[in-house]
Amino acid sequence: MPNLVKQKNAAGKLIEFNMVKHTVDELSHRTHAAKGEHQSLFQGQGKILLALSQNDGLSQKELATRLDLTAQSTAEFVNKLVKKHLVTKEKSTTDRRKTIIRLTDAGRKSATKEAAKVPEFLKGLTDTELDQLTKILTKMNDSLYDEINTANPSLVNKFRDSVTDRLRDWFL
């Protein structure tokens, strides 16, 4: 059984994190508003740009797998990026069944901007720490979904779908 003092300390750190993050978000929002800017969200299209900036020339299927997106979502995002002239689509020279996605010069510039949107507090973590954090948060979220399901079974699926739709274009 986990130590109750450690659980209480972790809960306190979560509360502190939420409060500090809220304050930083408010300050950032005010800074952008004062400059007449809109702070854009880190969207699914941005994830594709970032993936290609790290490994250009991926197939659409490889992108979907790496980003844990459905084939349909990936195709939708890629097509939007093609219309914006940020990526190109071409048939593979080795396997005509594959569509290879490549960044344009404008896409590389946009990918650099997307990289800047990753929250600063995550940039200090190693890949191993990011993997650990993701697993821990997934476990916590699953527990919270279970609580919602227990309290109101008809709400949990609707709520989960709403969260999935909202986050599909953000960090997931």
NORSULLIN-V396194 format. One record per residue. N is the residue number from 1. PHI is phi in whole degrees, 0 to 359 (NA if undefined). D_CENTER is the distance of its C-alpha to the mean C-alpha in Angstrom with 1 decimal. Layout:
n->[N | N]
phi->[PHI | PHI]
d_center->[D_CENTER | D_CENTER]
This chain:
n->[1 | 2 | 3 | 4 | 5 | 6 | 7 | 8 | 9 | 10 | 11 | 12 | 13 | 14 | 15 | 16 | 17 | 18 | 19 | 20 | 21 | 22 | 23 | 24 | 25 | 26 | 27 | 28 | 29 | 30 | 31 | 32 | 33 | 34 | 35 | 36 | 37 | 38 | 39 | 40 | 41 | 42 | 43 | 44 | 45 | 46 | 47 | 48 | 49 | 50 | 51 | 52 | 53 | 54 | 55 | 56 | 57 | 58 | 59 | 60 | 61 | 62 | 63 | 64 | 65 | 66 | 67 | 68 | 69 | 70 | 71 | 72 | 73 | 74 | 75 | 76 | 77 | 78 | 79 | 80 | 81 | 82 | 83 | 84 | 85 | 86 | 87 | 88 | 89 | 90 | 91 | 92 | 93 | 94 | 95 | 96 | 97 | 98 | 99 | 100 | 101 | 102 | 103 | 104 | 105 | 106 | 107 | 108 | 109 | 110 | 111 | 112 | 113 | 114 | 115 | 116 | 117 | 118 | 119 | 120 | 121 | 122 | 123 | 124 | 125 | 126 | 127 | 128 | 129 | 130 | 131 | 132 | 133 | 134 | 135 | 136 | 137 | 138 | 139 | 140 | 141 | 142 | 143 | 144 | 145 | 146 | 147 | 148 | 149 | 150 | 151 | 152 | 153 | 154 | 155 | 156 | 157 | 158 | 159 | 160 | 161 | 162 | 163 | 164 | 165 | 166 | 167 | 168 | 169 | 170 | 171 | 172]
phi->[NA | 296 | 292 | 296 | 296 | 294 | 297 | 295 | 297 | 296 | 298 | 298 | 293 | 294 | 296 | 300 | 302 | 300 | 292 | 294 | 297 | 302 | 296 | 297 | 299 | 297 | 296 | 296 | 299 | 296 | 297 | 294 | 294 | 296 | 272 | 75 | 258 | 253 | 278 | 278 | 267 | 283 | 256 | 305 | 298 | 296 | 298 | 294 | 300 | 295 | 298 | 290 | 293 | 271 | 203 | 290 | 84 | 273 | 284 | 299 | 293 | 297 | 300 | 301 | 294 | 298 | 263 | 54 | 247 | 286 | 300 | 295 | 297 | 298 | 300 | 297 | 297 | 298 | 299 | 295 | 291 | 296 | 298 | 273 | 63 | 262 | 221 | 239 | 243 | 213 | 286 | 295 | 283 | 264 | 215 | 298 | 283 | 268 | 253 | 263 | 252 | 230 | 285 | 271 | 300 | 296 | 295 | 296 | 296 | 294 | 297 | 297 | 295 | 296 | 298 | 290 | 276 | 294 | 306 | 305 | 294 | 271 | 292 | 276 | 263 | 282 | 301 | 296 | 294 | 297 | 298 | 296 | 299 | 299 | 296 | 295 | 294 | 298 | 297 | 294 | 298 | 300 | 296 | 292 | 298 | 297 | 296 | 298 | 298 | 294 | 286 | 205 | 303 | 285 | 272 | 300 | 292 | 298 | 294 | 299 | 296 | 297 | 296 | 299 | 298 | 291 | 277 | 305 | 269 | 259 | 276 | 277]
d_center->[33.1 | 30.7 | 32.4 | 32.4 | 32.5 | 29.3 | 27.6 | 28.9 | 27.8 | 24.2 | 24.2 | 25.6 | 22.9 | 20.2 | 22.3 | 22.8 | 19.0 | 18.5 | 21.5 | 20.8 | 17.2 | 18.7 | 21.3 | 19.1 | 17.1 | 20.5 | 22.0 | 19.2 | 19.6 | 23.3 | 23.2 | 21.3 | 23.6 | 26.6 | 25.8 | 25.4 | 21.8 | 18.8 | 15.7 | 13.1 | 9.5 | 6.6 | 6.7 | 6.9 | 9.9 | 8.6 | 6.7 | 10.2 | 12.0 | 10.7 | 11.6 | 14.8 | 15.6 | 15.7 | 17.6 | 19.0 | 20.9 | 18.8 | 19.9 | 17.9 | 18.2 | 17.0 | 13.8 | 13.3 | 14.2 | 12.2 | 8.9 | 10.3 | 10.7 | 14.1 | 16.6 | 17.1 | 13.5 | 13.5 | 17.0 | 16.2 | 13.5 | 15.9 | 18.8 | 17.5 | 16.8 | 20.4 | 21.8 | 20.4 | 22.0 | 18.9 | 19.3 | 22.3 | 22.9 | 26.0 | 27.7 | 27.9 | 31.4 | 31.6 | 30.2 | 30.6 | 28.5 | 25.3 | 23.5 | 22.3 | 19.6 | 20.4 | 19.3 | 22.0 | 23.0 | 21.3 | 18.1 | 18.5 | 19.0 | 16.0 | 13.8 | 15.6 | 14.7 | 10.9 | 11.4 | 13.2 | 10.5 | 8.9 | 10.9 | 14.3 | 14.7 | 12.2 | 14.0 | 17.1 | 16.0 | 17.0 | 15.1 | 17.3 | 16.5 | 12.7 | 13.6 | 16.1 | 14.0 | 11.4 | 14.7 | 16.3 | 13.8 | 13.7 | 17.4 | 17.7 | 15.7 | 17.9 | 20.9 | 20.1 | 19.7 | 23.1 | 24.6 | 23.6 | 25.1 | 28.2 | 28.7 | 28.0 | 27.5 | 27.3 | 24.4 | 22.0 | 21.1 | 20.9 | 18.7 | 16.3 | 16.2 | 15.6 | 12.6 | 11.2 | 12.1 | 10.6 | 7.1 | 7.4 | 7.0 | 4.4 | 1.2 | 3.6]
